[in-house]
């Protein structure tokens, strides 16, 4: 029997693990964004965490209710594919769950991202960026400044790398004793010693703040929900906050506070005046380094210079709300999230029993009298729409 494509899409999207993880993550992201916007008491570090926390929801739901791929006689399991049941093997009861498959792919991508970044990320970055270590006689003043800053900021002395790139850039990759701070020939030529020292302080602030590990974990969470555009936006917003946090940390160790802003302004001005293309690796989020030079956009890892300057100087675009108002609105937002979590099950049931049958109702040959529902137990309902069986727990469709 012909099954309406819209009904098929709804049936797949209503698979329990996929539905609950996606809807609850979106609700949590919305609430986190509101909290960040209305509560000025949350600093850059806290804001970055707030953006990432909602992406733990899909991970938790996936661990509690593993995604399934096939329907076997009314129950989902990781099966080898469609099988025949009954005398003569004439009835196929397996239905491929595309939503479940997407979540399994997300798990694989997340695990691969963690493994690659942890064990071979340094080598990949070093090879792709063509990083070479500075010799003892190369740029001795810069190496002395980096060494002094490392001691002052309480981090292990990193390796100092160099890339033969005329574009101004500096970036950090690796963690712990394997950290490398890299400068391009372009930035060494563009900035003076004090400005280079400020840039070095910013890069070492990433080390001090554990931003490489933060990026590694957040990137894995992003890949887990790769099919959710909001996840990509949330992670980028979190990284922009980490950049501002690194600026604020570096500021504490600079004698002339505006030196870092002057250096960033020079780098941005140079980049805006030249053509700079993002590589494929960076575009798809596979880079394992933290770079100071990158164009600003909604998908950028860096805030705009105006936003960065405002944050660096402790200024705000608008007058902050009174503290009491911040607390009251924050409580209201959290309460709204709690209501959404409690109500999502009812929303799911309403879609299953009201919207989905209607979506299937305009199939060729559909007979409304063939629509009926019955409960297997309090939390499982089967809905029959013509020859289509819709199973909300787990949600799937089988054509009989």
Phi, psi and omega in degrees: 000141179290130179249127182302134184297326181294320177295322178297318180297314179299317180300321179289317182293337182270007172305129191307308183298315180295313183297307184293318181294319182289311183295314181293324177295318179297318178297317179293322178296317179299315180295319178298318179297318178296318179298318179297321184286323188263340185255099184284354179281350179272123181278181182300320179296313179296322180295321179297321179291321180299324180290330184273328185308318180301335182282356172282341180299308178301324179296315181296315181293322179295323179290321181284322182231083184307138179294141181247159186249330185225150174263122179243102176056035177100355177234141180271142175203163177282089186256171182283349182137183182302136177232160181259140179236158175089171181302129178076359178061038185267356185242116178268120182249001179272133177235127180290130178263104180291326178296317177296321179297320179298321180289324176295318176300319178299319177299317180296315180297319180297315179296318179297320179298316179297314182295313181298312183292328183281319189255329181232005181301318180299315181292323179296312180297316181299320182285315182295321182271354180057053182277134173238146179285142176290140174281168182300332183263002181271123176045062185300325180294317179297315181296323178294319179294318179297318179298315180295319179294322180299318178294315182295324183269357175073036177240158178294144179298117181278164168288147180248122184250168181221138174237139181276072181232126182282350175280139181288125180198155172212140181208165183233140172216160183085171179215161180062227181287351182258015181286140176229128174256124188243139176238142176270159177299328180297318181285329177293330179276330186279321188258153175274181188297316181295322178292321176295324177295322178294319178296318178298322178296321178297316181293320178290334175295324175300319179294313181299323184272359180068034185288334177294316177292322178300316180294321181299314182289315181295326179293322177295319178295325177296317180292330177301323178248045186299335182278355182256106181303328180296330179295319179294319179294320181296318181293319178297319178297321179297319181290327176296323177292324178293328176296316179294324177295321177295320176300313182296322179293316180298324182303328181294338186249012179252134178287314177260103192297325185278001181298319181295317179297322179296320180294315180296322179296320178296316180296314180297320180297320179295316182295319180295333181273357180231162178276125180225117180260138174284133178288163181299320182301314180290324184296323182264007174080029180256005179285145183246020181238166177246115187253146178273342185248109179198141179293148183268133174199180180297333179258014181275154175274357185237142177285165175294158181297324179296313179296321180294318179295317180298315179294318182300324182265005178073024181262167179226150181293327180229158178298130182292151177289154174303152183302319180297320179293321177301314181294316182297315180293323179297318177297320180296319179295316180296320178296321178297320177297319179299318178297318180298319180297317181292326186273347188297328177294319178294322178297318179300315180295320180297318178297317183296317189264344182246308187280314184297314177300324178293323179293327179276348189293341181260025173290150175301131177081010182291136178239110182305332182292347181271000181272121174206161181226153171211158185256131173280321170201183191300333184250009180230126177229141177251130178244126177256123176238100185064230178269008181259127178256121180253120185248107185285347179218091354284153181288129175194169176232136174232140179263118183264000000 
